[in-house]
Amino acid sequence: MTGLPEQSPLGRAAPLIERYDAGLLYPIARRPKREEIGLPEQIPFFGADLWTAYELSWLNARGKPQIAIAHVTVPCETPNIVESKSFKLYLGSFSNTPFASADEVRERIRADVSEAVWRDSGRQSSIGVRLILPELFDQEPLHEMDGLSLDRLDIECTDYSPAPHLLGAAFDEKPVVETLTSNLLKSNCLVTGQPDWGSVQIRYSGPQIDQGGLLRYLVSFRNHNEFHEQCVERIFMDVQRRCKPVKLAVYARYTRRGGLDINPFRTSHPQGLPRSVRTARQ
């Protein structure tokens, strides 16, 4: 069964479990929050949530600890997200469990997370999992988001809860193609109220979006309590409705908590997912 956010492990003392336990994963349905922002059952975007897990370890057949970085891709059409603390606890349960190989670990994560994100839907499909082993750590890139930084603007900010009325576009002028970024995205955990820090990239074509208004709008999430995935979908829909771009993609990379970062990507048109490349703050 899926659960409610307030019943998740977030904000609660949790025992240390170091033997593999798939039951630690706690799925939460996406639909209630999507209904809150007026999304239909058939969602009007494509994309995925790109997770990076930096604290993954298990034992080999001889009891020697092994480590890896895991990249996990959860399609946005899955009916559930996995609550992040439960994901941390789940990955922690691998630490004193022997596995024959990294491939076995990867397939176990793929099967367990796939089951959780599709639970109670009557459907089943696979998520993506890629393990980076220590000999390849040095090849893991670091790169800031490409685009024109909105943070260069010297503006006054007075709204600290989502204010879509700040968004506007030049509907009577020539359409443009732009990529805009900001490192000033901050929201708070839906359950604990603890801060979540992020960077966001908005790619679009269509009427030119007012950059000052867009930056003020992104800053307005500062005191807002919502999970990462929900914030990005709210941003996508507000920009879509207010600015009416022909094409739109919103991508956020949040700093890690509990050894995990979550990086939602939503796009109005089918396209390849961005490479999951961490920023300096991650």
Secondary structure per residue as TSV (DSSP state, phi and psi in degrees):
chain	resnum	aa	ss	phi	psi
A	1	M	-	360.0	145.4
A	2	T	-	-78.9	162.5
A	3	G	B	-128.1	177.3
A	4	L	-	-91.4	148.3
A	5	P	G	-54.6	-42.3
A	6	E	G	-70.2	-12.6
A	7	Q	G	-98.8	3.8
A	8	S	S	-76.4	173.3
A	9	P	S	-68.5	-9.9
A	10	L	T	-57.9	133.2
A	11	G	T	74.6	8.7
A	12	R	S	-120.2	148.8
A	13	A	-	-65.6	137.0
A	14	A	-	-130.1	133.3
A	15	P	-	-67.9	151.6
A	16	L	-	-77.6	117.2
A	17	I	-	-115.7	116.5
A	18	E	-	-115.0	12.0
A	19	R	S	-115.5	135.0
A	20	Y	-	-45.5	128.6
A	21	D	-	-149.2	100.6
A	22	A	G	-66.9	-20.3
A	23	G	G	-69.4	-7.8
A	24	L	G	-74.3	-21.1
A	25	L	-	-67.1	133.0
A	26	Y	-	-122.2	100.3
A	27	P	E	-81.1	144.1
A	28	I	E	-126.2	131.1
A	29	A	E	-65.7	138.0
A	30	R	S	-75.5	-28.8
A	31	R	H	-57.9	-44.1
A	32	P	H	-57.0	-43.1
A	33	K	H	-71.6	-32.3
A	34	R	H	-68.5	-37.5
A	35	E	H	-64.5	-34.4
A	36	E	H	-60.9	-33.4
A	37	I	T	-100.8	13.9
A	38	G	T	79.3	26.2
A	39	L	-	-82.3	137.2
A	40	P	-	-74.4	170.0
A	41	E	S	-57.6	-40.3
A	42	Q	S	-87.4	99.0
A	43	I	-	-65.2	143.8
A	44	P	S	-92.0	31.7
A	45	F	-	-152.4	167.9
A	46	F	E	-116.2	174.8
A	47	G	E	138.3	-165.5
A	48	A	E	-162.5	164.8
A	49	D	E	-103.0	121.0
A	50	L	E	-102.0	109.9
A	51	W	E	-98.5	144.9
A	52	T	E	-124.3	126.9
A	53	A	E	-111.7	116.4
A	54	Y	E	-97.1	-10.2
A	55	E	E	-117.8	69.8
A	56	L	E	-120.3	124.2
A	57	S	E	-149.8	149.8
A	58	W	E	-150.6	179.1
A	59	L	E	-107.2	143.4
A	60	N	-	-83.2	-177.5
A	61	A	T	-61.1	-21.3
A	62	R	T	-99.8	8.5
A	63	G	S	84.5	7.9
A	64	K	-	-85.6	131.7
A	65	P	E	-63.6	141.8
A	66	Q	E	-122.1	151.7
A	67	I	E	-133.4	159.6
A	68	A	E	-163.7	160.5
A	69	I	E	-100.4	134.6
A	70	A	E	-110.8	131.2
A	71	H	E	-105.6	120.0
A	72	V	E	-119.6	129.1
A	73	T	E	-115.4	116.3
A	74	V	E	-111.6	111.4
A	75	P	E	-58.5	144.9
A	76	C	T	-71.5	-13.4
A	77	E	T	-81.4	-5.1
A	78	T	S	-64.0	143.9
A	79	P	S	-73.4	-16.0
A	80	N	E	-128.6	154.2
A	81	I	E	-101.8	167.5
A	82	V	E	-105.9	126.1
A	83	E	-	-61.9	134.6
A	84	S	H	-67.7	-37.3
A	85	K	H	-65.5	-37.0
A	86	S	H	-65.0	-34.3
A	87	F	H	-65.5	-42.2
A	88	K	H	-60.8	-47.2
A	89	L	H	-62.2	-40.0
A	90	Y	H	-61.2	-49.2
A	91	L	H	-64.4	-34.9
A	92	G	H	-63.6	-25.9
A	93	S	T	-71.9	-9.9
A	94	F	T	-77.9	-16.6
A	95	S	T	-64.6	-31.1
A	96	N	T	-113.8	27.4
A	97	T	-	-112.9	126.5
A	98	P	B	-75.5	137.9
A	99	F	-	-131.4	149.5
A	100	A	S	-69.7	-29.3
A	101	S	-	-164.1	166.5
A	102	A	H	-63.2	-33.4
A	103	D	H	-61.2	-39.4
A	104	E	H	-65.7	-39.9
A	105	V	H	-62.2	-46.9
A	106	R	H	-58.7	-45.5
A	107	E	H	-69.5	-32.0
A	108	R	H	-67.0	-44.2
A	109	I	H	-62.4	-43.8
A	110	R	H	-59.2	-45.9
A	111	A	H	-68.3	-43.3
A	112	D	H	-70.0	-45.7
A	113	V	H	-69.2	-37.3
A	114	S	H	-58.6	-44.9
A	115	E	H	-62.0	-41.4
A	116	A	H	-67.2	-44.3
A	117	V	H	-75.3	-17.6
A	118	W	H	-105.2	3.0
A	119	R	T	-57.8	142.2
A	120	D	T	67.5	13.6
A	121	S	T	-102.2	-14.3
A	122	G	T	76.1	3.2
A	123	R	-	-123.6	163.7
A	124	Q	-	-152.6	134.9
A	125	S	-	-151.0	173.5
A	126	S	-	-102.4	141.4
A	127	I	-	-87.4	174.6
A	128	G	E	-102.6	137.4
A	129	V	E	-136.6	130.3
A	130	R	E	-132.3	128.1
A	131	L	E	-102.4	132.7
A	132	I	E	-104.9	116.8
A	133	L	-	-86.6	159.7
A	134	P	G	-53.2	-34.8
A	135	E	G	-66.3	-13.1
A	136	L	G	-110.0	3.5
A	137	F	G	-56.4	-37.7
A	138	D	G	-67.2	-14.0
A	139	Q	G	-94.6	-1.0
A	140	E	-	-73.5	115.6
A	141	P	-	-78.9	162.9
A	142	L	B	-131.1	127.7
A	143	H	-	-157.7	136.3
A	144	E	-	-77.3	157.7
A	145	M	-	-64.3	134.8
A	146	D	-	-73.8	145.7
A	147	G	S	138.2	175.1
A	148	L	E	-83.2	123.1
A	149	S	E	-75.5	124.4
A	150	L	G	-71.5	-20.6
A	151	D	G	-68.3	-11.0
A	152	R	G	-71.4	-17.5
A	153	L	S	-76.3	133.9
A	154	D	-	-93.2	92.9
A	155	I	-	-123.5	161.8
A	156	E	-	-96.2	133.0
A	157	C	-	-117.8	128.1
A	158	T	-	-130.0	-9.2
A	159	D	-	-106.9	130.1
A	160	Y	-	-129.3	21.9
A	161	S	S	-136.5	150.0
A	162	P	-	-47.4	124.3
A	163	A	-	-128.1	76.3
A	164	P	G	-61.5	-18.8
A	165	H	G	-64.6	-15.2
A	166	L	G	-74.2	-16.8
A	167	L	-	-81.2	140.7
A	168	G	-	-158.7	166.0
A	169	A	E	-148.8	158.6
A	170	A	E	-87.8	84.9
A	171	F	T	-72.1	-18.9
A	172	D	T	-100.4	11.8
A	173	E	S	-117.1	173.8
A	174	K	-	-63.5	134.4
A	175	P	-	-62.5	157.0
A	176	V	E	-131.8	167.2
A	177	V	E	-121.5	120.5
A	178	E	E	-140.1	154.0
A	179	T	E	-126.7	119.2
A	180	L	E	-119.2	143.8
A	181	T	E	-133.2	159.9
A	182	S	E	-153.2	142.3
A	183	N	E	-99.9	9.6
A	184	L	E	-99.4	14.0
A	185	L	E	-73.6	127.7
A	186	K	E	-144.0	134.4
A	187	S	E	-137.5	-177.0
A	188	N	E	-126.4	151.4
A	189	C	-	-58.1	135.6
A	190	L	T	-58.5	-33.3
A	191	V	T	-98.2	-50.6
A	192	T	T	-90.3	-19.7
A	193	G	-	75.9	4.8
A	194	Q	-	-72.7	149.1
A	195	P	E	-71.9	142.3
A	196	D	E	-119.3	121.0
A	197	W	E	-104.7	136.8
A	198	G	E	-151.0	170.4
A	199	S	E	-121.8	149.9
A	200	V	E	-135.7	144.1
A	201	Q	E	-124.2	131.4
A	202	I	E	-122.2	114.1
A	203	R	E	-106.0	134.2
A	204	Y	E	-156.2	162.2
A	205	S	E	-132.0	142.3
A	206	G	E	137.8	-158.9
A	207	P	S	-54.9	136.8
A	208	Q	E	-67.0	125.4
A	209	I	E	-77.0	136.8
A	210	D	-	-66.0	116.1
A	211	Q	H	-70.0	-39.9
A	212	G	H	-62.0	-43.4
A	213	G	H	-64.1	-39.2
A	214	L	H	-64.6	-43.0
A	215	L	H	-64.8	-43.8
A	216	R	H	-59.5	-39.8
A	217	Y	H	-63.1	-46.1
A	218	L	H	-62.6	-40.0
A	219	V	H	-64.1	-28.0
A	220	S	T	-67.2	-8.3
A	221	F	T	-80.3	-0.9
A	222	R	T	-58.5	-35.5
A	223	N	T	-109.9	16.7
A	224	H	-	-89.4	133.6
A	225	N	B	-99.3	109.4
A	226	E	-	-167.0	149.9
A	227	F	-	-67.5	159.4
A	228	H	H	-53.5	-49.5
A	229	E	H	-59.7	-39.6
A	230	Q	H	-69.3	-38.9
A	231	C	H	-61.4	-44.4
A	232	V	H	-65.9	-39.6
A	233	E	H	-67.3	-35.1
A	234	R	H	-65.3	-44.4
A	235	I	H	-60.8	-46.8
A	236	F	H	-56.4	-50.1
A	237	M	H	-69.2	-37.4
A	238	D	H	-64.9	-44.6
A	239	V	H	-64.8	-42.2
A	240	Q	H	-60.2	-44.8
A	241	R	H	-74.6	-39.1
A	242	R	H	-85.7	-34.4
A	243	C	H	-108.0	-14.5
A	244	K	-	51.4	51.1
A	245	P	-	-67.5	154.0
A	246	V	S	-71.9	-42.7
A	247	K	E	-131.5	147.4
A	248	L	E	-150.2	137.1
A	249	A	E	-137.7	132.3
A	250	V	E	-122.4	128.1
A	251	Y	E	-134.8	124.2
A	252	A	E	-122.5	141.1
A	253	R	E	-120.5	116.4
A	254	Y	E	-98.8	146.9
A	255	T	-	-65.8	154.2
A	256	R	-	-74.3	148.0
A	257	R	B	-134.7	133.5
A	258	G	T	61.9	30.7
A	259	G	T	78.5	11.2
A	260	L	E	-129.1	137.0
A	261	D	E	-116.8	149.5
A	262	I	E	-124.6	129.4
A	263	N	E	-134.2	87.8
A	264	P	E	-76.5	143.7
A	265	F	E	-132.1	126.9
A	266	R	E	-131.1	136.8
A	267	T	E	-140.1	145.6
A	268	S	S	-77.0	-15.6
A	269	H	S	-136.3	148.1
A	270	P	-	-60.2	132.5
A	271	Q	-	-162.9	165.5
A	272	G	-	-66.5	150.7
A	273	L	-	-71.5	149.7
A	274	P	-	-66.6	152.1
A	275	R	-	-63.7	137.7
A	276	S	-	-82.3	83.3
A	277	V	-	-110.2	123.7
A	278	R	B	-75.9	151.7
A	279	T	-	-89.2	172.2
A	280	A	T	-59.5	-36.9
A	281	R	T	-74.4	-16.1
A	282	Q	-	-84.3	360.0
